Structures are given as structure tokens and as C-alpha cells.
Amino acid sequence: MAYPKVKITNSTKYVVEGKAIYCSAFCSDDPYIVDSGMAWESKSRGVCLLKRITATIKTPSGNIEATPYESSGTSYSQFAIIDLTNNQFAVTRVVNGSEDLPPEDYIEPTEQQK
């Protein structure tokens, strides 16, 4: 059983870099850089639950930290970096349906497994 690859779409007009951070010490975090209007996708994910996605927006006036996406551990895979207003940015989950559904044989991990 494997979760869908993490996909992060940059809907800002700036380059963004950050990290997809997983729950388990057995899973390697994924650093990323994504250009304006483009998307980044992890190479693999396996059975790693995602707990946080950070984003640093590279603006002409300097770097701005976005509000990260945070979870106790999720199998969701579709995310976007959005421009809220006045140089405030956030990483948010994209809710669009079936690609975020867990596999049919999915069993929610216990707190000890996270």
C-alpha cells in the first residue's frame, strides 16, 4: 500500500521553496522549489503520512514565510501555495475529489505508529 505522491501547485507570482515533512523518522522529508504557476511532485512517498508543508516565498522585497499546512498525519496529496493578500501567503489542501481518497485497504494508523 502506498499513498499518492505529494503535489504542490504554486499559484503565486513568485518562486517558492519549502519542505514536505513526514511523520515518521523512517521517511525522508522532501525539499522543493517551484516556479510561479508551476507544480512540484514528490518522486515517491510510500506509506509516509504527511504532517507539515512549509513555504518561503521569494519576493523582490525579501523572503516571506507562508502559513504552513499542518496535520497530525494525513494521506492527502494535493496542495497549493496561495496569495491571501498584502504579502500574506498560505499552504492549503486542494479539495478536488478522488485523488485524495485513501486506498481501499487503508487502515488509519494508531498514535504510536505516527
C-alpha positions as CSV (number, residue, x, y, z in Angstrom):
1,M,0.0,0.0,0.0
2,A,1.4,3.4,-0.9
3,Y,-0.1,6.9,-0.7
4,P,-0.3,9.2,-3.7
5,K,2.7,11.4,-4.4
6,V,2.6,14.9,-2.8
7,K,1.8,17.6,-5.4
8,I,2.2,21.3,-4.6
9,T,1.0,23.9,-7.0
10,N,2.4,27.4,-6.8
11,S,-0.4,29.9,-7.5
12,T,1.7,32.9,-6.5
13,K,3.7,35.1,-8.9
14,Y,6.9,34.3,-7.1
15,V,9.4,31.4,-6.8
16,V,8.7,29.3,-3.7
17,E,10.9,26.9,-1.8
18,G,10.0,24.7,1.2
19,K,9.7,21.2,2.5
20,A,7.2,18.4,2.7
21,I,7.7,16.9,6.2
22,Y,6.6,13.4,7.0
23,C,5.6,11.9,10.4
24,S,8.0,9.0,10.7
25,A,11.7,9.1,11.2
26,F,11.8,6.3,8.6
27,C,10.6,8.7,5.9
28,S,12.8,11.3,4.3
29,D,11.4,14.8,4.1
30,D,11.2,16.3,0.6
31,P,12.6,19.8,-0.1
32,Y,11.1,21.5,-3.1
33,I,11.5,24.6,-5.3
34,V,8.6,25.6,-7.6
35,D,8.3,28.4,-10.0
36,S,5.3,30.7,-10.3
37,G,2.3,28.9,-11.9
38,M,4.0,25.6,-11.8
39,A,3.6,22.4,-9.7
40,W,6.1,20.2,-7.9
41,E,5.5,16.5,-7.3
42,S,7.4,14.2,-4.9
43,K,9.4,11.4,-6.5
44,S,7.9,8.8,-4.1
45,R,6.0,8.7,-0.9
46,G,5.4,5.1,0.1
47,V,3.4,4.7,3.3
48,C,4.6,8.1,4.8
49,L,1.9,10.3,6.3
50,L,2.4,14.0,5.8
51,K,2.5,16.3,8.8
52,R,3.6,19.7,7.5
53,I,4.4,21.6,4.3
54,T,6.4,24.8,4.6
55,A,6.8,27.5,2.0
56,T,9.2,30.5,1.7
57,I,8.0,33.0,-0.9
58,K,10.9,34.8,-2.7
59,T,9.6,38.3,-3.3
60,P,11.6,41.3,-4.7
61,S,11.2,42.9,-1.2
62,G,12.6,39.8,0.6
63,N,11.6,36.3,1.7
64,I,8.2,35.8,3.3
65,E,7.2,32.7,5.3
66,A,3.8,31.4,4.4
67,T,1.4,29.9,6.9
68,P,2.3,26.2,6.7
69,Y,-0.1,23.3,6.2
70,E,-0.1,21.2,9.4
71,S,-1.7,17.9,10.3
72,S,-1.2,15.2,12.9
73,G,-0.6,12.9,9.9
74,T,-2.5,12.8,6.6
75,S,-2.6,10.8,3.4
76,Y,-3.9,13.8,1.4
77,S,-1.7,14.7,-1.5
78,Q,-2.9,17.8,-3.3
79,F,-1.8,21.2,-2.0
80,A,-1.4,24.8,-3.2
81,I,0.5,27.8,-2.2
82,I,-1.8,30.8,-2.3
83,D,-1.5,34.6,-2.0
84,L,-4.0,35.7,0.6
85,T,-3.4,39.5,0.4
86,N,-0.9,42.1,1.3
87,N,2.1,39.8,1.2
88,Q,0.4,37.1,3.3
89,F,0.6,33.6,1.9
90,A,-0.6,30.1,3.0
91,V,-0.2,26.5,2.1
92,T,-3.6,24.9,1.8
93,R,-5.0,21.5,0.8
94,V,-6.7,21.3,-2.6
95,V,-10.1,19.6,-2.2
96,N,-11.0,18.1,-5.5
97,G,-12.1,14.6,-5.0
98,S,-10.9,11.1,-5.7
99,E,-7.2,11.5,-5.9
100,D,-7.1,12.2,-2.2
101,L,-9.1,9.1,-1.2
102,P,-7.1,6.6,0.7
103,P,-6.6,3.1,-0.9
104,E,-9.5,0.7,-0.3
105,D,-7.4,-1.4,2.1
106,Y,-6.3,1.7,4.1
107,I,-6.3,1.4,7.9
108,E,-5.8,4.6,10.0
109,P,-2.5,4.4,11.9
110,T,-2.6,4.4,15.7
111,E,-0.9,7.3,17.6
112,Q,2.1,5.1,18.3
113,Q,2.5,4.4,14.5
114,K,2.5,8.1,13.7
